[in-house]
Amino acid sequence: MFNSFADRMAQVIVDYSTKVQPNAKVAIISNPAAIPLIESVHDAVLRAGAHPMVQVNLPSLTERFLRHANDTQLDFLDPRALPLYEQADVLINIYAPTNTKSLSNADPQKQARSQAAQRPVIETYFRRFGEESLRFCICAWPTESGAQEAEMGLYEYSQFVHDACGLSQPDPIAYWQDFRAKQTKIAEWLKNKKHARIVGPGIDLSFDFADRLWISCHGEYNFPDGEIFTGPIESTVKGHVEFSYPTVYGGREVDGVKFTFKDGVVVEASAAKNEAYLLSQLNLDEGARRLGEFAIGTNFFIQKFTGNTL
């Protein structure tokens, strides 16, 4: 299953998602758990006449680094990191977790400090994306850890990811092209609206979005994909929300999250699990307490919470 799965997925990512052109420099970043897809993407990039640049990382080193690094080491930016993001034409990041809870006991302050040191890379990433000089795709590859997080066996989870990627369709690229055409019409309709209010169990949240774009996500930047999103006008967000599902970020599971917004800023925050880590992330910078995105999910092959939002 995995060989044909990887080949079909790689073809969609290279030919549709990132539209790799001859002589493009294509960075492929992942870890050894994704070797089948790394190999297939590598070969698809070669068939496109482009240049694959593969970076395979060891996930265990992040845990070791955060345990043993001193302040000087936490503030260090690997000199090899920035040139990759400055020079690549395409970035394909394959998410293949080997242990989603590997950093559960890491010091949140050390983790935040290490993340802050990577800011030049993140800023370059977003700047080049905004300039349309960098195309990227973040894609999911099924692993035992991902399956466990989704409370599935590996075979079931692999089938879930396979279907969510549209790979069960006779022509996956044609499927995503049709998906894009239909969803773009919905995004166009939403552009004429100005205000949203979401009311339900555990939520009463409102914001304005007049003159803000609604973006259709249809398998280009994330894979699998399927959402329409906008950026709320920052100062207009108000109300409260209680999240009914946990999230895993930076190797930590945060659960029972509650936010209260006033004038666009989180003024109250709590979590039933890993609250200290949540607060450390909210205090990273001024923007961390603002709602940057509101999205509506549209991939109907995804009917179950899996703990992975790419």
Residue, then its C-alpha position, 0 to 999 in steps of 0.5 A: m500500500f505504502n509504495s503506491f500511496a507515496d507515489r500518488m501523493a508525491q505526484v499531486i504535491v509536485d505537479y498540483s500543489t507546488k507546481v514544480q518547474p524545471n530547474a527549480k530548487v526544491a527543499i524536502i524536509s522531514n525525518p526518517a519515518a517519512i522515507p517512502l514519501i521522501e523518496s517518492v517526492h525526490d523522484a517526482v521532483l527529478r521527473a519535473g526537471a528540478h533539483p531536490m535538496v533533501q534534509v532529514n532530521l532526527p526528532s530525538l535531538t530536539e528533546r535532547f537539545l532542550r534538556h541540555a542546552n544553555d542560554t547561549q545555545l538556545d539563542f543560537l541560529d544554525p547558519r545553515a538554516l537561513p540560506l535554505y529558506e532564502q534560496a529555495d523556490v519550493l519548500i515541501n515539509i513532510y509531517a511524520p511524527t514519531n512521538t507527538k508527546s516527546l516534548s511534554n516535559a521540556d522546559p516551556q521557557k527554554q522552548a520559547r527561547s529556542q523558538a525566538a532564536q528561529r525568528p529570522v527563518i520564520e520571518t524570511y519564510f513569510r516574507r518570501f511567501g508574501e512576495e510569491s517567491l516561495r511556494f510551499c506545501i506542508c503534508a502529512w504522512p501516516t506513522e504509528s504515532g499519528a495513528q495512536e494520536a487519532e486513536m486508530g491502527l496504522y492501517e486505518y489511519s493510513q486509509f484515512v489520510h489516503d482518502a483525505c488527500g483525495l487519492s482514492q479518486p480516479d484522478p486525484i489532481a482533477y479532483w483537487q482542481d474541481f475542489r478548487a473551482k467550487q470552493t473559490k466561488i464560496a470564498e468570493w461570496l463571503k467577500n461581500k460580508k462584513h461581520a461574523r458571530i459564532v454562538g453555541p455550547g462554549i462559544d460566543l465570539s464575534f469579529d468584523f472582517a470587512d475588506r479582508l480576503w477570504i482564502s480558499c485552501h484547496g490542496e496547495y499549501n497543506f495536504p490534505d486540505g480543505e478550508i476557507f479562512t480569513g484574518p479578522i480585523e484585529s481590534t474587533v474580536k470579542g467574546h469567549v471560546e472553550f475548545s472541546y478538543p486538545t491540540v498538540y503544539g511543540g510536542r505538548e498536548v494542551d487541553g481544556v483551553k478557554f480564551t476571553f477576547k476583548d478589543g482583539v486581545v486575549v485578556e483571560a486564558s486557561a487550560a486544564k492541561n499544560e496551562a503554563y506552556l499555553l501562557s508562555q506561548l501567548n507571551l512570546d510577543e504582542g501578536a501571540r494574543r491576537l486571533g490571526e485566523f478564522a477558518i471553516g473546514t470543508n474536507f468532508f473526508i475528514q469526519k473524525f478529530t485526529g489531533n493533527t491540524l497540520 
